[in-house]
C-alpha cells in the first residue's frame, strides 16, 4: 500500500513553460531516490468486465543506484509507479468529493 510518505512532488524540478508534469521522487523502499514524471495517461473502460485499465508513460529524471535501462525492464517498478498514480488519482477524487460535500451540504443533506 502506498502512503503519502512514500513519495513527494518535486515542484522545484518542474518547467511549466514546457508543459512538464510535476516530477515525483520515491522516498521509501527499493526505488528510494528515483525521480520520474508521468508523460501520458490513458484510461480505458471494459464494460463487459466492469473494469478500467490505466495506461501511462513516464520519463526517469534521476536514478541514484539502478540504471534507467534496468528500471524500464523492471515490471515491479512500473507497477510501483502505477500504484502511486492510482493513489494520487483516488486521493484527488476523494478530496474533490469532500469539497463538493462541504460546498453543497444543503443539497447533499436533502434540504
C-alpha positions, -999 to +999 in steps of 0.1 A: +000+000+000+013+034-009+011+063+016+018+100+013+052+094+030+063+071+001+067+098-024+069+136-027+063+161-055+093+179-068+079+213-079+114+226-080+122+204-110+091+214-130+092+236-160+056+247-167+066+266-199+075+233-214+042+217-203+060+194-180+042+175-153+055+178-117+082+152-111+078+127-083+105+114-060+101+080-044+111+083-008+109+048+006+116+012-004+139-003-031+133+026-055+141+053-030+156+084-046+143+078-081+127+108-096+104+105-126+074+123-142+043+110-160+042+119-196+009+105-207-022+090-192-050+069-207-079+053-190-099+028-210-130+010-198-141-025-204-178-025-198-181-063-203-156-069-174-168-039-154-131-028-152-110+001-162-074+000-173-049+027-166-020+032-190+007+057-186+041+068-200+069+082-179+104+097-180+130+089-155+148+120-144+172+107-118+181+073-106+208+070-079+216+033-080+196+015-107+202+022-144+173+036-165+175+006-188+171-018-158+142+002-145+124+002-178+126-036-179+115-040-142+078-047-142+077-042-104+090-007-109+063+000-135+037-015-111+050+006-082+047+039-101+013+028-113+002+023-077+015+058-069-005+072-098-036+053-087-031+066-051-029+102-064-060+098-085-081+083-057-069+109-032-077+137-056-112+123-062-118+119-025-107+155-019-129+168-047-159+149-033-153+162+002-151+198-011-183+192-030-200+180+001-187+210+021-197+235-006-231+219-013-240+205+021-276+216+019-281+198-014-265+167-002-284+167+031-316+169+011-326+203+024 
